[in-house]
Each structure stands twice: as C-alpha cells, then as structure tokens.
Amino acid sequence: MKDLRNKGKEYNSEGDLLYEGEFLRNEKDGIGKEYNKKENSVFEGKFLSGRRSEGKLYVNGKLIFEG
C-alpha cells in the first residue's frame, strides 16, 4: 500500500499561511505548526486526524499552554 503521508502548507483565500507540516490523506497528521493570524497564535506540535494532539500554544509570542 502506498504511503499517503507527505509534507506541505495550507493557506487561506487571502494567502495567509494556516498550517505547515505533515499530512496524511489530506488531513493534518504528524508534526506541524498551525497559525491563527486573527488571534496572533501559533500551535506547534503533534496533530492526529486533523486535530491538535499535543504540543505548545503561543499567543503574541508567549507560551501559554504546553501539553
């Protein structure tokens, strides 16, 4: 069976980077970073089936959550 895991980037319609990292079957899965320009936040860590699994959440450059 072919491995469907790859690395890539996801952008919104305005061209803002939303996610960069690993994908599996076109879902966030593995190690990556998710960006939220509106909240000025970054989540860095593991994703599983498109959802955050564990990692670090930064808001305005400050670590506010790890786990």
Secondary structure, 3 states (H helix, E strand, C coil): CCCCEEEEEEECCCCCEEEEEEEECCEEEEEEEEEECCCCEEEEEEEECCEEEEEEEEECCEEEEEC
